[in-house]
Amino acid sequence: MIEATGLTKHYGRTVAVDDLSFTVAPGRVTGFLGPNGAGKSTTMRMVLGLDRPTRGRVTVKGQDYRSLRHPLRVVGALLDAKWVHPNRSARAHLRWLARSNGIPAARVDEVLGAVGLGEVADRRAGTFSLGMSQRLGIAGALLGDPEVLMFDEPVNGLDPEGILWIRQFMHRLAAEGRTVFVSSHLLSEMSQTAQDLVVIGRGRLIAQTSTERFIREAAEDTVRVRSPQADRLRALLDGRARAVDDAADGALVVHGVEAAAIGELAASNDITLHELSPQLGSLEQAFMQLTKESVEYHAAE
């Protein structure tokens, strides 16, 4: 379990995190979301004792990270995939980590095999692609067989097979009763990976809830309709719902009315439908809706 209470971090006059409180429970994958500059990386660094909070406290299994005698046996983390000496082999890098935390050397080959790097274990890490570096970072996180795992952008640089692998891998780790805390900007992937969410903006908590509830409460479901009599249907819907043209193929995207009601309305008015498909709200829509006031770096229109 990870627990933050009143977590605050100032960098001079800049407030990176302000009075942030949340709990990450074991047994589920928890996504950590927020716009750029929201304070996600700073928060993760404070969990790992790399930054000291200006105020408040964050604990792992009830302890301050700095007080852990063998931290890799309690917390495994991937924050920067390229944080490896480029002239060390993957095996040598992991052996160094293992020795520093009293972990048997045999565990090194176990985790290299688990992440698919067994055949390149003796290659210098500096020759690895970004995807291979990500896998090596994940191997380092797993080295101590910890109960708590933290990943910052873990699918960055991975191919589709690698993304699917890590998604299933995280679910398996959570099913074993571990705490899995993962930050990512790939919202479509997070919607399939995270069961719970912690969402922050400008260093403050916006929401902590299940992914399903977050989408249900913040994103609007719509209905996609195609008809050769779209103008008639739009006129009948006027006042009951909002219909917006989809420029891609001329379909109507209807807000505020369920598909069944649209179908009944069309049938009773002899309107032919070529498509009537409900469109569920997405994590991306919900995220954009709830964080639109917290975005610090807006691109030009």
Secondary structure, 3 states (H helix, E strand, C coil): CEEEEEEEEEECCEEEEEEEEEEECCCCEEEEECCCCCCHHHHHHHHCCCCCCCEEEEEECCECHHHCCCHHHCEEEECCCCCCCCCCEHHHHHHHHHHHCCCCCHHHHHHHHHCCCHHHCCCEHHHCCHHHHHHHHHHHHHCCCCCEEEEECCCCCCCHHHHHHHHHHHHHHHHCCCEEEEECCCHHHHHHHCCEEEEEECCEEEEEEEHHHHHHHHCCCEEEEECCCHHHHHHHHECCEEEEECCCCCCEEEECCCHHHHHHHHHHCCCCCCEEEEECCCHHHHHHHHHCCCCCCCCCC
